[in-house]
């Protein structure tokens, strides 16, 4: 469709909601690469109650490695490729997709998908638009802020995956408390579960003996994930536990490859400077993440900022205690001293101290492992997160049926 082509804007008179049918929902996202938001989109599609929600995914990129985890794979996945940074035709092509599938709710993830959803939905007659916040306390580009504020009236509600993310948008976009819902990420507690045999097998592939202390980190190479702090923690641990090994799982981001590749190179050079390169395994993205977690005595995520990190939930679901920085909602997710430890940002010394405690006290590690697993299952299952979203979709759609207009207004 050419930019000059237009789709008629839907009438303000909306059809009644048929509660006997599932709500047709489109999860619109930039890609399905290995990232936290992308993984949550896939997991939600797998977890929605089919009696409540009939989902499809629309990716703005053909890079969709996570599609292999979708039920029916291509049956729910649609690709409307954004061909350039300012490819405005994407709006019309997405609108056409939304209209074809008779979408009632579009839930957008990540900035470019956010803006496209806001513009495409009224063209396609989609009653409800849901925005997302997957991070917190970052420096938002000024043009992004302008775009989000100027299109804010096209959004019904924002869903943040952390209380910190909610406060961030209240502060930076001027939204009211009532305009943002918080739904923490969910974890697949059936897929991510304790499995010592798979962990030992993974260690064998790395040439690491079962009895060797191993601490892991999972995260893409961007400065907020602080792989540099992880290595400084590793150097301190080695002073007390010379036999300890460390594993860093992740890759540079494809959409910011130059900068994140440069950071990866800095991290690998830092390992040499700190003299821990010989005990570190730098691994790329792994398909079998359950085995990655189960190979570890503990994991660490020393991020400088976060939303709700999936890797913390996945590690706990596998019964592996976590050491994480006190950013975003980590202190709400981790029960300090029971499912892991929370330390101040940049405090690799405190992180090292807790890690050494794990390695020296197997009984404490076993107790924390059991509590971490139980906590993840009871509080952060995928079904819990999916159920909360289902209720938000239904409430917003019912509000539109009653003619209340958008909930989110600037």
QUICOR-V528731 format. One record per residue. N is the residue number from 0. RES is the residue in three letters. SS is DSSP state (@ for helix, = for strand, . for the rest). Layout:
n: [N | N]
res: [RES | RES]
ss: [SS | SS]
This chain:
n: [0 | 1 | 2 | 3 | 4 | 5 | 6 | 7 | 8 | 9 | 10 | 11 | 12 | 13 | 14 | 15 | 16 | 17 | 18 | 19 | 20 | 21 | 22 | 23 | 24 | 25 | 26 | 27 | 28 | 29 | 30 | 31 | 32 | 33 | 34 | 35 | 36 | 37 | 38 | 39 | 40 | 41 | 42 | 43 | 44 | 45 | 46 | 47 | 48 | 49 | 50 | 51 | 52 | 53 | 54 | 55 | 56 | 57 | 58 | 59 | 60 | 61 | 62 | 63 | 64 | 65 | 66 | 67 | 68 | 69 | 70 | 71 | 72 | 73 | 74 | 75 | 76 | 77 | 78 | 79 | 80 | 81 | 82 | 83 | 84 | 85 | 86 | 87 | 88 | 89 | 90 | 91 | 92 | 93 | 94 | 95 | 96 | 97 | 98 | 99 | 100 | 101 | 102 | 103 | 104 | 105 | 106 | 107 | 108 | 109 | 110 | 111 | 112 | 113 | 114 | 115 | 116 | 117 | 118 | 119 | 120 | 121 | 122 | 123 | 124 | 125 | 126 | 127 | 128 | 129 | 130 | 131 | 132 | 133 | 134 | 135 | 136 | 137 | 138 | 139 | 140 | 141 | 142 | 143 | 144 | 145 | 146 | 147 | 148 | 149 | 150 | 151 | 152 | 153 | 154 | 155 | 156 | 157 | 158 | 159 | 160 | 161 | 162 | 163 | 164 | 165 | 166 | 167 | 168 | 169 | 170 | 171 | 172 | 173 | 174 | 175 | 176 | 177 | 178 | 179 | 180 | 181 | 182 | 183 | 184 | 185 | 186 | 187 | 188 | 189 | 190 | 191 | 192 | 193 | 194 | 195 | 196 | 197 | 198 | 199 | 200 | 201 | 202 | 203 | 204 | 205 | 206 | 207 | 208 | 209 | 210 | 211 | 212 | 213 | 214 | 215 | 216 | 217 | 218 | 219 | 220 | 221 | 222 | 223 | 224 | 225 | 226 | 227 | 228 | 229 | 230 | 231 | 232 | 233 | 234 | 235 | 236 | 237 | 238 | 239 | 240 | 241 | 242 | 243 | 244 | 245 | 246 | 247 | 248 | 249 | 250 | 251 | 252 | 253 | 254 | 255 | 256 | 257 | 258 | 259 | 260 | 261 | 262 | 263 | 264 | 265 | 266 | 267 | 268 | 269 | 270 | 271 | 272 | 273 | 274 | 275 | 276 | 277 | 278 | 279 | 280 | 281 | 282 | 283 | 284 | 285 | 286 | 287 | 288 | 289 | 290 | 291 | 292 | 293 | 294 | 295 | 296 | 297 | 298 | 299 | 300 | 301 | 302 | 303 | 304 | 305 | 306 | 307 | 308 | 309 | 310 | 311 | 312 | 313 | 314 | 315 | 316 | 317 | 318 | 319 | 320 | 321 | 322 | 323 | 324 | 325 | 326 | 327 | 328 | 329 | 330 | 331 | 332 | 333 | 334 | 335 | 336 | 337 | 338 | 339 | 340 | 341 | 342 | 343 | 344 | 345 | 346 | 347 | 348 | 349 | 350 | 351 | 352 | 353 | 354 | 355 | 356 | 357 | 358 | 359 | 360 | 361 | 362 | 363 | 364 | 365 | 366 | 367 | 368 | 369 | 370 | 371 | 372 | 373 | 374 | 375 | 376 | 377 | 378 | 379 | 380 | 381 | 382 | 383 | 384 | 385 | 386 | 387 | 388 | 389 | 390 | 391 | 392 | 393 | 394 | 395 | 396 | 397 | 398 | 399 | 400 | 401 | 402 | 403 | 404 | 405 | 406 | 407 | 408 | 409]
res: [UNK | UNK | UNK | UNK | UNK | UNK | UNK | UNK | UNK | UNK | UNK | UNK | UNK | UNK | UNK | UNK | UNK | UNK | UNK | UNK | UNK | UNK | UNK | UNK | UNK | UNK | UNK | UNK | UNK | UNK | UNK | UNK | UNK | UNK | UNK | UNK | UNK | UNK | UNK | UNK | UNK | UNK | UNK | UNK | UNK | UNK | UNK | UNK | UNK | UNK | UNK | UNK | UNK | UNK | UNK | UNK | UNK | UNK | UNK | UNK | UNK | UNK | UNK | UNK | UNK | UNK | UNK | UNK | UNK | UNK | UNK | UNK | UNK | UNK | UNK | UNK | UNK | UNK | UNK | UNK | UNK | UNK | UNK | UNK | UNK | UNK | UNK | UNK | UNK | UNK | UNK | UNK | UNK | UNK | UNK | UNK | UNK | UNK | UNK | UNK | UNK | UNK | UNK | UNK | UNK | UNK | UNK | UNK | UNK | UNK | UNK | UNK | UNK | UNK | UNK | UNK | UNK | UNK | UNK | UNK | UNK | UNK | UNK | UNK | UNK | UNK | UNK | UNK | UNK | UNK | UNK | UNK | UNK | UNK | UNK | UNK | UNK | UNK | UNK | UNK | UNK | UNK | UNK | UNK | UNK | UNK | UNK | UNK | UNK | UNK | UNK | UNK | UNK | UNK | UNK | UNK | UNK | UNK | UNK | UNK | UNK | UNK | UNK | UNK | UNK | UNK | UNK | UNK | UNK | UNK | UNK | UNK | UNK | UNK | UNK | UNK | UNK | UNK | UNK | UNK | UNK | UNK | UNK | UNK | UNK | UNK | UNK | UNK | UNK | UNK | UNK | UNK | UNK | UNK | UNK | UNK | UNK | UNK | UNK | UNK | UNK | UNK | UNK | UNK | UNK | UNK | UNK | UNK | UNK | UNK | UNK | UNK | UNK | UNK | UNK | UNK | UNK | UNK | UNK | UNK | UNK | UNK | UNK | UNK | UNK | UNK | UNK | UNK | UNK | UNK | UNK | UNK | UNK | UNK | UNK | UNK | UNK | UNK | UNK | UNK | UNK | UNK | UNK | UNK | UNK | UNK | UNK | UNK | UNK | UNK | UNK | UNK | UNK | UNK | UNK | UNK | UNK | UNK | UNK | UNK | UNK | UNK | UNK | UNK | UNK | UNK | UNK | UNK | UNK | UNK | UNK | UNK | UNK | UNK | UNK | UNK | UNK | UNK | UNK | UNK | UNK | UNK | UNK | UNK | UNK | UNK | UNK | UNK | UNK | UNK | UNK | UNK | UNK | UNK | UNK | UNK | UNK | UNK | UNK | UNK | UNK | UNK | UNK | UNK | UNK | UNK | UNK | UNK | UNK | UNK | UNK | UNK | UNK | UNK | UNK | UNK | UNK | UNK | UNK | UNK | UNK | UNK | UNK | UNK | UNK | UNK | UNK | UNK | UNK | UNK | UNK | UNK | UNK | UNK | UNK | UNK | UNK | UNK | UNK | UNK | UNK | UNK | UNK | UNK | UNK | UNK | UNK | UNK | UNK | UNK | UNK | UNK | UNK | UNK | UNK | UNK | UNK | UNK | UNK | UNK | UNK | UNK | UNK | UNK | UNK | UNK | UNK | UNK | UNK | UNK | UNK | UNK | UNK | UNK | UNK | UNK | UNK | UNK | UNK | UNK | UNK | UNK | UNK | UNK | UNK | UNK | UNK | UNK | UNK | UNK | UNK | UNK | UNK | UNK | UNK | UNK | UNK | UNK | UNK | UNK | UNK | UNK | UNK | UNK | UNK | UNK | UNK | UNK | UNK | UNK]
ss: [. | . | . | . | . | . | . | . | . | . | . | . | . | . | . | . | . | . | . | . | . | . | = | = | = | = | = | = | = | . | . | . | . | . | . | @ | @ | @ | @ | @ | @ | @ | @ | @ | @ | @ | @ | . | . | . | . | . | = | = | = | = | = | = | = | . | . | . | . | . | @ | @ | @ | @ | @ | . | . | . | @ | @ | @ | . | = | = | = | . | . | . | . | . | . | . | . | . | @ | @ | @ | @ | @ | @ | @ | @ | @ | @ | @ | @ | . | . | . | . | = | = | = | = | = | . | @ | @ | @ | @ | @ | @ | @ | @ | @ | @ | @ | @ | @ | @ | . | . | . | = | = | = | = | = | = | . | . | . | . | . | . | . | . | @ | @ | @ | @ | @ | @ | @ | @ | @ | . | @ | @ | @ | . | . | = | = | = | = | . | . | @ | @ | @ | @ | @ | @ | @ | @ | @ | @ | @ | . | . | . | @ | @ | @ | = | = | = | . | . | . | . | = | . | . | . | . | . | . | . | . | @ | @ | @ | @ | @ | @ | @ | @ | @ | @ | @ | . | . | . | . | . | . | . | = | = | = | = | = | . | . | . | . | @ | @ | @ | . | @ | @ | @ | @ | @ | @ | @ | @ | @ | @ | @ | @ | @ | @ | . | . | . | . | = | = | = | = | = | . | . | . | . | @ | @ | @ | @ | @ | @ | @ | @ | @ | @ | @ | @ | @ | @ | @ | @ | @ | @ | @ | @ | . | . | . | @ | @ | @ | = | = | = | = | . | . | . | . | . | @ | @ | @ | @ | @ | @ | . | . | . | = | = | = | = | . | . | . | . | . | . | . | . | @ | @ | @ | @ | @ | @ | @ | @ | . | . | . | . | = | = | = | = | . | . | . | . | @ | @ | @ | @ | . | . | = | . | . | . | = | = | = | = | . | . | . | . | @ | @ | @ | @ | @ | @ | @ | @ | @ | @ | @ | @ | @ | . | @ | @ | @ | @ | @ | @ | @ | @ | @ | @ | @ | @ | @ | @ | @ | @ | @ | @ | . | = | @ | @ | @ | @ | @ | @ | @ | @ | @ | @ | @ | @ | @ | @ | @ | @ | @ | @ | @ | @ | . | . | . | . | . | . | . | . | .]
